[in-house]
């Protein structure tokens, strides 16, 4: 990756479509919030906590992820976490972010839904970065719990653009949540779901056919099913790929093994995202640099990925067009 390409990739306008806001909690902020809220942590220092970020699979990550979220108790905590993330977005030239949040992680600890949503939403309103909220259901919990979570969120419907499905994938197929997604669809919410990360391509198919999702989070195992790959490409359904996450959780052993190029070559609307950046070693530009350093990606791929990120967003058509025009103008102005 030469310096000209590095500069082009880091400075290009881009959108982030797969970010778990609780996964942006840096160890320093975890300790600051723990002190503010009188929460006792199992780690003696920031460095000790950071050294614990040695995950062998999705579940080992989730265990420490939920422990980190325990410091979030007050509306201001959620505001500070989100504001810190959006400041990083500004530095990485992220123009728009569609932010996942996991209310069940907090309501199970006695934190009110209003506290969670209001803190995150207020930070989004205060940021120059365009940002919207997608509420995720935890798939290791029951659908009844998800339905109750949806009921609790309805007073805040105006602050949500969609719902998603995350947490432990294996053993919790999408069809487990058919009823709650049908209800969300009736409410006019956009629908996304994690599928095809650790789970098989069959989970991707059922996310599409049973949940009726409009976008696939991760989806990197789709290439194992040629017919499904052709269908998703044909229907223009986007994949929110998270390269550093994929290598950190051993979906791919090394970045040079990642299939991002093959996804693009298959005509899929693939995007690059950060997932849980505090835990997986990087925000948006870190992910872009990692893939461009390790894979045979060119300036043309950079433009495609930047355009894909806005094309796959849930922005209104006029706003989406403005961002796509910004991408085109940016690349047209680059030296030949």
C-alpha positions in Angstrom: 0.0 0.0 0.0 1.7 3.2 -1.2 1.4 6.5 0.7 -0.8 8.0 -2.0 -3.4 5.2 -1.7 -3.2 5.3 2.1 -4.0 9.0 2.1 -6.8 8.6 -0.4 -8.4 5.8 1.6 -8.2 7.5 5.0 -9.4 10.9 3.7 -12.3 9.7 1.5 -15.8 10.3 2.8 -17.4 7.1 4.1 -20.3 5.7 6.1 -20.2 3.2 9.0 -23.1 0.7 9.0 -21.9 -1.9 11.5 -20.8 -0.4 14.9 -21.9 -1.6 18.3 -21.7 1.5 20.4 -21.0 -0.5 23.5 -18.0 -1.9 21.6 -16.5 1.5 21.2 -15.9 1.8 25.0 -12.2 2.3 25.3 -10.5 1.0 28.6 -9.7 4.5 29.7 -13.4 5.5 29.5 -14.5 2.3 31.1 -12.3 3.1 34.1 -13.4 6.8 34.2 -17.1 5.7 34.2 -16.5 3.0 36.8 -14.9 5.6 39.1 -17.8 8.1 38.5 -20.4 5.4 39.2 -18.6 3.5 42.0 -18.4 0.3 39.9 -15.7 -2.1 40.9 -13.9 -3.7 38.0 -12.2 -7.1 37.9 -9.1 -5.5 36.4 -6.6 -3.4 38.4 -5.6 -1.0 35.6 -6.3 0.2 32.1 -3.4 -1.9 30.8 -4.6 -5.0 32.5 -8.0 -4.7 30.9 -6.5 -4.0 27.5 -4.3 -7.1 27.8 -7.5 -9.2 28.5 -8.6 -8.4 24.9 -7.2 -11.8 23.7 -10.2 -13.5 22.2 -10.3 -16.9 20.7 -13.9 -16.8 19.5 -17.1 -14.8 19.6 -18.2 -16.0 23.0 -14.9 -15.2 24.7 -15.2 -11.7 23.3 -18.9 -11.3 24.4 -18.0 -12.3 28.0 -15.7 -9.3 28.4 -17.9 -7.1 26.3 -20.8 -7.4 28.7 -18.5 -6.9 31.6 -17.3 -3.6 30.1 -20.8 -2.4 29.6 -21.5 -2.7 33.4 -20.1 0.8 33.9 -22.9 2.3 31.9 -25.6 3.4 34.4 -26.6 7.1 33.8 -27.8 8.9 30.7 -24.6 10.9 30.7 -22.5 7.7 30.5 -24.3 6.7 27.3 -23.9 10.3 26.0 -20.1 10.3 26.8 -19.6 6.9 25.1 -21.4 7.9 22.0 -19.8 11.4 21.8 -16.4 9.8 22.0 -17.2 7.5 19.2 -18.6 10.3 17.0 -15.5 12.4 17.6 -13.4 9.4 16.2 -15.8 9.3 13.2 -14.9 12.9 12.4 -11.2 12.1 12.5 -11.7 9.2 10.2 -13.9 11.2 7.7 -17.0 9.1 8.5 -19.9 11.3 7.4 -22.7 9.0 8.5 -23.0 6.2 11.1 -25.9 3.8 11.7 -25.3 2.9 15.3 -26.3 -0.4 16.9 -27.1 -0.5 20.6 -28.1 -3.4 22.9 -30.7 -2.3 25.4 -31.1 -5.7 27.0 -27.5 -5.5 28.2 -28.6 -2.5 30.2 -32.2 -3.1 31.1 -31.2 -6.5 32.7 -29.1 -4.5 35.1 -32.0 -2.2 36.0 -31.1 0.7 33.6 -34.2 2.2 32.1 -34.7 2.1 28.3 -35.2 5.9 28.4 -31.8 6.3 30.0 -30.1 4.3 27.3 -31.9 5.7 24.2 -31.8 9.4 25.4 -28.1 9.4 26.2 -27.1 7.9 22.8 -29.6 9.9 20.8 -28.6 13.2 22.4 -25.0 12.7 21.6 -26.0 12.0 18.0 -28.0 15.2 17.8 -25.0 17.2 19.2 -22.5 15.8 16.6 -21.7 17.2 13.2 -21.6 13.6 12.0 -24.9 12.3 10.7 -25.9 9.4 13.0 -29.0 7.2 13.5 -29.9 4.4 15.8 -30.6 0.7 15.2 -31.8 -1.2 18.3 -30.5 -4.8 18.4 -32.0 -7.8 20.1 -29.7 -10.3 21.8 -30.2 -13.6 20.1 -29.0 -15.7 23.1 -32.1 -14.5 25.0 -35.6 -15.5 24.2 -38.0 -14.0 21.6 -40.3 -13.1 24.5 -37.5 -11.0 26.0 -37.1 -9.3 22.6 -40.8 -8.6 22.3 -40.8 -7.0 25.8 -37.8 -5.0 24.7 -39.6 -3.7 21.7 -42.6 -2.8 23.8 -40.3 -0.8 26.1 -38.8 1.0 23.2 -42.0 2.0 21.5 -42.2 5.4 23.3 -38.9 6.1 21.6 -39.9 4.9 18.2 -39.1 8.3 16.7 -35.5 7.9 17.6 -35.0 4.6 15.9 -34.6 3.8 12.2 -34.4 0.0 12.6 -33.8 -3.1 14.5 -31.1 -5.8 14.3 -30.1 -9.1 15.8 -26.7 -9.7 17.4 -24.8 -11.6 20.1 -24.0 -15.4 20.0 -24.9 -16.6 16.5 -24.3 -20.4 16.6 -27.4 -22.2 18.1 -29.6 -19.2 17.7 -30.9 -19.2 14.1 -32.8 -16.2 12.7 -36.1 -17.9 12.7 -36.1 -17.9 16.5 -37.1 -14.2 16.1 -39.6 -14.4 13.3 -42.5 -12.9 15.3 -40.6 -9.9 16.7 -39.2 -9.0 13.3 -42.6 -9.3 11.7 -43.9 -6.8 14.2 -41.0 -4.5 13.6 -41.7 -4.7 9.9 -45.3 -3.6 10.5 -44.0 -0.7 12.5 -42.0 0.5 9.5 -38.6 -0.1 11.0 -35.6 -1.1 8.8 -34.5 -4.7 9.4 -30.9 -6.1 9.6 -29.4 -9.2 11.3 -26.0 -10.7 12.0 -25.7 -13.8 9.8 -22.9 -15.8 8.2 -20.1 -14.8 10.6 -19.8 -17.9 12.7 -23.1 -19.3 11.6 -23.5 -21.2 8.2 -24.9 -19.7 5.0 -28.3 -21.3 5.9 -28.5 -18.5 8.6 -28.1 -15.9 5.8 -31.0 -17.5 3.8 -33.3 -17.6 6.8 -32.4 -14.0 7.8 -33.6 -13.1 4.3 -36.6 -15.4 3.9 -37.9 -15.5 7.5 -36.9 -12.2 9.0 -37.0 -10.3 5.7 -33.9 -8.3 6.5 -32.8 -5.6 4.1 -29.1 -5.8 5.0 -26.8 -8.6 6.2 -24.3 -7.9 9.0 -21.1 -9.8 8.4 -22.3 -12.4 5.8 -18.7 -13.4 4.9 -19.6 -17.1 4.7 -22.0 -16.5 1.9 -19.5 -17.6 -0.7 -19.9 -21.2 0.5 -23.3 -21.2 -1.3 -23.0 -20.1 -4.9 -26.7 -19.9 -5.5 -27.2 -17.7 -2.4 -24.3 -15.5 -3.4 -25.8 -15.0 -6.9 -29.2 -14.2 -5.3 -27.9 -11.6 -2.8 -25.8 -10.0 -5.6 -28.8 -9.9 -7.9 -31.1 -8.4 -5.2 -28.5 -5.8 -4.2 -28.5 -6.7 -0.5 -25.6 -5.2 1.3 -23.1 -7.0 3.5 -21.6 -5.0 6.4 -18.1 -6.7 6.6 -15.9 -6.1 9.6 -12.3 -7.1 8.7 -10.4 -6.6 12.0 -13.2 -8.2 13.9 -13.1 -11.2 11.5 -9.4 -11.8 12.1 -9.6 -11.0 15.9 -12.3 -13.7 16.3 -10.6 -16.1 13.9 -13.3 -16.1 11.2 -10.1 -15.7 9.1 -6.7 -16.6 10.6 -5.0 -13.6 9.0 -6.0 -10.6 7.1 -4.4 -11.9 3.9 -6.9 -14.8 4.1 -10.0 -12.4 4.2 -12.5 -12.8 1.3 -13.4 -9.1 0.8 -11.9 -9.1 -2.7 -13.9 -12.2 -3.6 -17.1 -10.7 -2.2 -16.6 -7.6 -4.4 -15.7 -9.8 -7.4 -18.9 -11.7 -6.9 -20.8 -8.5 -7.4 -21.9 -8.2 -3.8 -22.6 -4.8 -2.2 -19.9 -5.2 0.4 -18.9 -2.5 2.9 -16.1 -2.1 5.4 -17.0 -1.4 9.1 -15.4 -1.5 12.6 -17.9 -3.7 14.6 -16.5 -3.3 18.1 -13.5 -1.0 17.5 -12.2 -0.7 21.1 -12.0 -4.5 21.4 -10.9 -5.5 17.9 -8.0 -3.1 17.3 -9.4 -0.3 15.2 -11.9 2.2 13.9 -12.9 2.7 10.3 -9.6 3.9 8.9 -7.8 1.2 10.8 -10.0 -1.4 9.1 -9.4 0.2 5.7 -5.7 0.4 6.2 -5.6 -3.2 7.3 -7.4 -4.6 4.3 -5.6 -2.4 1.8 -2.2 -3.4 3.2 -3.0 -7.1 3.1 -5.2 -7.6 0.1 -4.9 -6.7 -3.7 -7.1 -3.7 -3.4 -6.8 -0.6 -5.6 -8.0 3.0 -5.8 -10.9 1.7 -7.8 -11.8 -0.6 -5.0 -11.6 2.3 -2.5 -14.1 4.3 -4.5 -16.4 1.2 -4.8 -16.3 0.7 -1.0 -16.9 4.3 -0.3 -19.9 4.4 -2.6 -21.2 1.1 -1.3 -21.2 2.5 2.2 -23.6 5.2 1.4 -25.6 3.2 -1.2 -26.3 0.5 1.5 -27.3 3.1 4.2 -30.9 3.8 5.3 -30.5 7.5 4.5 -33.3 9.3 2.7 -32.7 9.3 -1.1 -31.8 12.9 -1.4 -29.3 12.8 1.5 -27.8 9.6 0.1 -27.4 11.2 -3.3 -25.5 14.1 -1.8 -23.0 11.8 -0.1 -22.6 9.8 -3.2 -21.9 13.0 -5.2 -19.3 13.9 -2.5 -17.6 10.6 -3.0 -17.5 11.0 -6.8 -16.2 14.6 -6.5 -13.5 13.5 -4.0 -12.1 10.7 -6.3 -12.4 13.0 -9.4 -10.2 15.5 -7.7 -7.4 13.0 -6.9 -4.2 13.3 -9.0 -4.0 10.7 -11.7 
